[in-house]
Amino acid sequence: MKNHLPTHPAAVLALAFLATIVLGTALLMLPWASASGESAPWLTALFTATSAVCVTGLVVVDTGTYWSPLGQGLVMALFQLGGFGMMTSATLMGLLIGGHMKLRTRLLLQSETHALSLGDVRSVARMVLVVTVVVEGVVALWLAARFAMTMGLGWREALWQGAFHSVSAYNNAGFSTWPDSVMRHVTDGWVLGPLMLAIVVGGLGFPVITELWANRRKRHARWSIHTTLTVWGSAALVLLGTLALWLVEHNNPKTIGPLGVADQWLAALFTSVSARTAGFNAVDIAALKMESLVLHCVLMFIGGGSAGTAGGVKVTTVFLLLLIVWAEIRGRADVELRGRRIGTQVQRQALSILVLSGAAVSLGLLFIIPLADHLPLEKLMFEVVSAFATVGLSAGITAELPPAAQGVIIALMYAGRVGVVTLALALAINQVPRAYRFPEEKPIVG
């Protein structure tokens, strides 16, 4: 009997995420999951499950009041699984139980973690587990202590809030049990600081974390091109985003205008960090000026590092394309960085991901406009980019979208979390060498 189950790693990843969404939807529809004790509507459950598994954070109901404590725990479990990676989780359990991995399992994990070779998979998998436990645990305890001191919460409630927001931040999920996200802490660096730390570590990507840890004692370690582009590209985006947001919003009375100068910079920094797929908001996103909304769309679309919990087309993709443009401007035949040449295959993959992602956002916007034509275009654009980039920031219109438009958002969240990963994997695997090449011709461009 033939085995009709999919064996291509890209298909397995897509189906694993889909199966988790279906299971999460079914569980969220059970009466114990809602605070009212009644079954949640299937669309509400589906939207929430998809947003959680795809670590997005867009919601159509308030997480803290609509879902029961058990329901909130289920939502947290879903975005922990989504951020951790379904294949990574399964492989880690296999490591803990069996202590070994088959070749196919290694291939599946490699596709999820973007490990550089099969020999790296075991070390990357262990690093995923260690970093996840340490970062989430430390940040959770810190936040719990801060919440207990400043909000007057009992330790049990403080520990729960600390754990929920820590896991949400590390997985770049953006879910919060508070209706205003973290706006109540906009001037509290002892809360926003740990959240930013968790967001950045989770969003760098595990190959980068592994390399940084391996070179921690080397004073003049030579980073790979991937780590170089991810670290310095992320730093540049955060700093430029902070500066731009402060310049635009420092006199906006509806956002950071009423704050002191130091608090304005803190809020701008957190907003810049969160815009790159974390989804928490310390200021009212709906009150941002148009320039800030456009900047958010750019930062959200770029996203974070590859093989991490962040979404978007990824920092390395964008900065690699900038290197290609720079090489073309300078008339160089090769794309180079720090004495290394970047292969044409990787360049084509980056270009394909950017073009297809742009097409997905454009199609999503075209589908959603006639379904929600009563809402402003700029807010619909913001919602579409936020969904595809799995950010979770909203201009306050998610719950106002009609059911069909919410269906488009669900599709975009799934495509953004699974599509880019599987596309990159398919492009990397489906390389069929040819024994011949056609004659070259140069069409006119530009």
N, C-alpha and C positions, 0 to 999 in steps of 0.2 A: 504494500500500500504506500502510495506516495505521500510525503509530508507536505501539506498545502500551507503550513504556517510560514510567514515571511521570515527569511533568514538574513536579508540585507540589514546591516546595523541601522541605517537611516529609517527603514520601515519599522524596525523593532522599537526604536526610540519614539517615533510618532505614535505607534499603537500603545506603548506603555503610558505615555502622557494622557492619551485619550481614555484608556481604561481607568486611570486614576480619577480623571474628571467625572466619568460616568459613576464610578463608585462613590465619589465624594458627593455628587448630586443626589444619589439615592439616600445616603446617610443624612444629608442636610434636610431632606424632605420628611424625615421621621419626626414625630411630635416632640420627642425629648430634645431635639436640636434647637427649637425656637423657644423664646421666652414666654410666649403665649400658651405653649402647650399644644398648639395646632400645627398641622402640617404646612410647611412653607410652600408657596406656589412653585411649580416646577421650573419656571423661568428664573425666579429669584434664586432658587437653589443652584441651577445650572450656571447662572452668571457668577455667583459667589464662588462656586467650586472651580470654575475656569479661571477666575481672577486669582484664586489662591494657588492652584497648581502651577499656573503660569507666572507666579510671583509678580502680579501686576498691582493690585490694590484698589482698582476701581470697584465701587460698590453701588448697589441700588437701594440698599437699606443700611441703617446704622448698625455697625458690627456690635457695639457694646450694649445696645438696648434690644435689638431685634432677635439676636441669637442668645440662647441660654448659656450658662458657663460651660456646659458640655459641648454646645454648638460652637462656642468660641474656641474651645480646645481642639475641636475637629478642624476648624479653619486654620488654626496654627499648625496642626499636624500636616495639613495639605500643603501649606506654603513652605513648610520645612522639607517635605518630600520633593516639591517642585524645585526648590532652590538647590537642594542637595543633589538632585539628578536621580531619576528613577533607576537608571542602570548603575550609577555609582552606589546607591543604597543597596541594591541587590548584590552587587559584587562585594561590598564591604561585609555584608552578612555572610556571604560565602567564605570570605577570608577568615572571619571570626569563628565560623563553624568548622570548615574543612581545612583551612590553612593552605589551600592551593587553588589555582584557577586554570580552567581549560583555555585553549587558544581562542575559541570563539568568545568566551567571556572577556578575555583581555581585549579583543577587538572591539566589543561593545563598550567597554569602559573607556577605551582609548577614544572612541568617537564622542563620548560625553565629556571627557576631561581634556581632550586635545593633547594628550601626552605625546611627547616627541617621538617615542619609539615604544615597542612592546615591552622592552626592559624597564621603562619608566613607569609603567602602569601601577605596579605594586606600591612604589614609593609615593606616587601621586595620590593613590587611594588612601594610604595611611595619612598623608598630609591633610587630605580633605577631612578625615575624621578628627584628627588632632586639632586642627585650626578651628573647626566648627565647634567642638566641645569647649575649647579654651575661650575663644572669643565670646561665644554666646553666654557661657557661664559667668565669666568675669563681668561683662557688661550688664547682665541681668542682676547680679548681686549689687553692683554699683548703683544702678537705676533704682533698685528696690530700696536701698538705704536712703537715696535722695528723695524718693517719693514719700517714704515714711517720715522724713524730717520736714519736708516743705508742704506736703499735702495733708498731713495728719492721718494718713492711712494706717490701718493695722498691719502688722508684719505679714500676715497671710495674704491680704489684698495687695500689699506693696510688692511682695515676691511674685505674685501672679502678673501684675502689671509690668514689672521689670522683665520677667521672662518673656511675656508676649511681645513687648516692644523690642527687646533684644533680638529675639529670633526673627521678628519682622524686619528689623534693620539689617541684620547680617545677610538675610536672604533677599534683600532689596525688594521686599514685598509691599511695604507701604501701608499695611493694615494697622489700624489703631482702634482701641476700644473706646476712644473719646471722639465725640462728633466733630471736634475742631482739630483733629489730628494732634499735633504738638504745639499749636498756637499758644496755649496757656504757658508754655515754657520758653517763649521766644527770647526772653532776657536771661535765661538760666543756662549758662555755659556748662554747668556740671551735669546737665541732662543732654543738651545738644552735642556736647563734645564726645561723650561715649557713643552716642548714636551715629555721629559722623565717622568715628573710628570703625565701628562695625560695618557701616555702609561701604567705606573705602576698602577694607580688608576683603569683604565678600565680593566686591565688584572688581577687584584686580584680576582675579582668575587664578586658579590653583597652579598652573605651570609657572606663573610669575612668582607666587608665594614660595613654591618649592625651590626655584632658582635663587631667590633672595635669601632663603634660609640656608641653602647649601653654601652660599658665598658670604655668610654673615661675618666670618672671621678673617676674610681676605681684604686687605686694605685697598688693593687696586684690582679688584675682580673685574673681569671683562664680561659684561652682560651680553646676552644674546640680543639679536635685533628685535625679537618679539618683546622681551622684557624692557628694552630701551624705549621702544615706541609706546608701550603700555604705561610705564611709570612716568616718563616725561610728558607724554601726550595727556595723560590724566591730570597731572599737576598743572599743565598749561591751561587746560579747559576749566579746571576749578578756579584758578586765579583770575583768568580773563572773565569768567562768568561772574565771579564775586565783584570785580571792579565794575563791570557793565551794569549789573543789577543795582549796585549802590549808586552809580551815577544817574540811573534812570529813576530809581525809587526813593532816593533819600529825602525828596521833598513831597512825596505822595502821602497825604494825611491818612489814607485808607490802608497803607501797608507799614512801611518802616519809618515814615516821616515823624511820628510822635516820639520815637525812641531816642535815647541818647546816642552820641556818635559811636561809642564802643558797642552798644547793643545793635546799632544799625549794621555795623560791619559783621557782627556775629550772625545776625539774621540773614544778611546777604551771602555770607559764606555757607551757612547751612542750606539755604535755598539753592545755591549753585551746586553743592554736593548732591543734594537730594534730586535735583532736576535730571541728573544722569542715571535715572531708573530706580531711585529709592522710593519715591512716592510720598514721603512725609512732607507736610507743609507747615512751616512756622509762621507764615503770613497768609492772608486771604488771597488765594490764587485768582479768584474772580475779580478782585480789586486791582490786579496788576495792570500797568499801562500796556498799550499795544506793543511797544518795543520789547517789553519784558516777556510778553506772551510769545513773540516771534523767537526771542533768544531761547526761551524754554523749549520750543519746538526743535530748534537746532541741537541743543544739548541732549534732549530726549532721544532724538533720532540717532545721534552718534552713540550714546550709551556708554558702557564701561568696557572692562577687559574681557577677552575671550575665555571661555571655559570657567567663568565665575557665575555668580548669581545675578549679574546685571544683564540687561537686555540691549536693544539697539543694534545697529550694524557693527558696532564695536570700534574702539579707539584705533586698534591696529589697522583695520580696514581703511578708515578715513585718512590716517596719517601716511599709510603706505601709498594711497592714491595721490596725496600731496607730494610725496617724494617722486612719484612718476611724473607728475606735472613739472616739478622743479628740474628733473633730469631732461625733460623734453625742452624746457625753456633754455637750458644751458647747452643743448645740442649733444648730450651724452647718449651713447648707445646703450649703456647699462644703467640700471637704477642701483645706487650704492649708498651705503651708510656705514660709517666707522670701519672702513676697510673691507666691507663684505658686499657681495653682489646679490641682489634679490632676483630669484628666478622668474621667468616670464609666466610660468604656470601659476605661481602665487599671485602675480599681478592680475592675471585674468580672473582668478577666483574672487579677488577683492572687487574688481570692476563688476563682475556678475552679481555679487551680493548687493552692492550698492544700487545697481540699476533695478534689480528685481524687487528690492525692498522699497525703493522709491515708487515702483509701479504698484506694489501692494497698498501703500499709503494712498496713492492717487485713486486707485479703484475703490478703496474703502470710503474715501471722501465722496466720490461720485455716487456710490450706492446710498450713502447715508443722507446726503443733502435733500433729495426729494422726500425721504421718509421723515425728516425733522426740519422742514423748511421754515418752521416758526421760530427756530433758534438762530442766533447770530452765526455767520459763517466762520468767524475767527474762533469761536468756541467749539464749533464742530471740528474744525481742523485740529485744534488743541486736543480734543478728545480722541480723535483718530490716531494721531501720532503717539499720544500717551498709551493707547491700547496696544498698538503694534510694537512699540518700543518696550512694552511691559513695565511702564513707569508707575502708573496709578494716580498721578496728579490729575485733578479735574477742575474745570472752571465752574463747577457747580451745576452741571446739566445732566449728569449720568442718570439720575432717578427720573428726570423729565423726558428722557428719550422714549419714544413709543416702542412696543415689543419688537417690531421688525428691526428698528435701528439698534436695539440692544443685541439682537442676533448678529448684526454686522460687527458690533464691538466684540462679542464673544469670538467670532471667527478671526478677527484681527489679533486678539490676545493669544489665541492658539497658534496662529501662523507666526506671530512674532516670537513666541517662545520656542516653538518646535521647528518652524519653517526655515529660519536662518541656520539653525544648527544642522538640520538634515540636509539643507542645500549645500552648506560648506562641506559636509561629509560626502555627499554624492559627487560633488565636483572633485574632491580629493581622490575618491576611490575609482570613479569611472574614467580613468585615464587609459585609453586603449592605444598603444603605440602602433604607428604605421611604418611600413617599410619603404614608403615613398612620400614625396611632397609634390604638390602642384606648382606650376610656374607662378612667380610672384607678380602681382599687379597692384598699383597704388591709386586707389580712388581719391578724388579730391574731397577734402574735409574742411569744415569751417567756412 
